[in-house]
Amino acid sequence: MSAVNPVHVAVGVITRGDCVLVSRRADHQHQGGLWEFPGGKVEAHEDVRTALARELKEELNVTVESAEPMLEVVHDYGDKAVRLDIWHVAMHTGEIRANEGQPWQWVDAEQLQTLEFPAANEPIVAATVALLVG
Ligand SMILES: Nc1nc2c([nH]c(=O)n2[C@H]2C[C@H](O)[C@@H](COP(=O)(O)OP(=O)(O)OP(=O)(O)O)O2)c(=O)[nH]1
């Protein structure tokens, strides 16, 4: 019963002008090979903002300068359930560098809608499109 205890994940929708940063999950990971908004698991006793900042720094050398809560999505994949805590990162510093060798790119709303994401991401993509074109 994975849904009983969803994994809490901090996720960043990092925007720059009319674009958003997406990265690709490694093939060996859960939901591997699909695009994602960068982030990762919130560790025990860790605040979600701290987790967001830590994960974005670790994965992409991004320093979060401002982040606002955007939405929350609970999804049960069957093999694993997740609670995605999504934050809009409107301001960041640091030169982006894929520390885990993962592909990443800036995409606009139109390009975003052509990419393959995990099933849980449908409402996140919709909210991000609204944010980018709004
Ligand atoms: N970061 C991120 N994770 C997402 C998104 N959509 C989505 O379903 N997820 C899921 C995939 C994973 O099950 C979980 C994120 O966990 P993670 O990337 O830290 O950890 P993982 O289990 O893949 O990798 P590991 O640390 O166990 O090797 O959330 C998304 O847009 N971004």
The ligand as a Tripos MOL2 file, in Angstrom:
@<TRIPOS>MOLECULE
LIG
   32    34     1     0     0
SMALL
NO_CHARGES

@<TRIPOS>ATOM
      1 N1         12.3860   15.5960   -9.0500 N.pl3     1 LIG1
      2 C1         11.2570   15.1790   -9.5800 C.ar      1 LIG1
      3 N2         10.7250   13.9750   -9.2060 N.ar      1 LIG1
      4 C2          9.5690   13.6120   -9.7910 C.ar      1 LIG1
      5 C3          8.8980   14.4280  -10.7450 C.ar      1 LIG1
      6 N3          7.7620   13.7830  -11.1340 N.ar      1 LIG1
      7 C4          7.7040   12.6030  -10.4710 C.ar      1 LIG1
      8 O1          6.8290   11.7550  -10.5560 O.2       1 LIG1
      9 N4          8.8120   12.4860   -9.6430 N.ar      1 LIG1
     10 C5          9.0630   11.3350   -8.7840 C.3       1 LIG1
     11 C6         10.1280   10.4100   -9.3110 C.3       1 LIG1
     12 C7         10.7210    9.8320   -8.0550 C.3       1 LIG1
     13 O2          9.9210    8.7260   -7.6550 O.3       1 LIG1
     14 C8         10.5650   10.9480   -7.0320 C.3       1 LIG1
     15 C9         11.8110   11.7900   -6.9090 C.3       1 LIG1
     16 O3         12.7490   11.1260   -6.1890 O.3       1 LIG1
     17 P1         14.3140   11.2870   -6.4450 P.3       1 LIG1
     18 O4         14.6000   11.6820   -7.8400 O.co2     1 LIG1
     19 O5         14.9510   12.0280   -5.3570 O.co2     1 LIG1
     20 O6         14.7460    9.8980   -6.1220 O.3       1 LIG1
     21 P2         14.7950    8.5490   -6.9340 P.3       1 LIG1
     22 O7         14.0300    7.5600   -6.1520 O.co2     1 LIG1
     23 O8         14.4280    8.7390   -8.3680 O.co2     1 LIG1
     24 O9         16.3200    8.2860   -6.9140 O.3       1 LIG1
     25 P3         17.2280    7.7280   -5.7560 P.3       1 LIG1
     26 O10        17.6620    8.9120   -4.9630 O.co2     1 LIG1
     27 O11        16.4140    6.7440   -4.9760 O.co2     1 LIG1
     28 O12        18.3020    7.1230   -6.5740 O.co2     1 LIG1
     29 O13         9.5010   11.7670   -7.5130 O.3       1 LIG1
     30 C10         9.4740   15.6740  -11.1140 C.ar      1 LIG1
     31 O14         8.9720   16.4480  -11.9390 O.2       1 LIG1
     32 N5         10.6500   15.9950  -10.5030 N.ar      1 LIG1
@<TRIPOS>BOND
     1     1     2 1
     2     2     3 ar
     3     2    32 ar
     4     3     4 ar
     5     4     5 ar
     6     4     9 ar
     7     5     6 ar
     8     5    30 ar
     9     6     7 ar
    10     7     8 2
    11     7     9 ar
    12     9    10 1
    13    10    11 1
    14    10    29 1
    15    11    12 1
    16    12    13 1
    17    12    14 1
    18    14    15 1
    19    14    29 1
    20    15    16 1
    21    16    17 1
    22    17    18 2
    23    17    19 1
    24    17    20 1
    25    20    21 1
    26    21    22 2
    27    21    23 1
    28    21    24 1
    29    24    25 1
    30    25    26 2
    31    25    27 1
    32    25    28 1
    33    30    31 2
    34    30    32 ar
@<TRIPOS>SUBSTRUCTURE
     1 LIG1         1 GROUP 0 **** ****
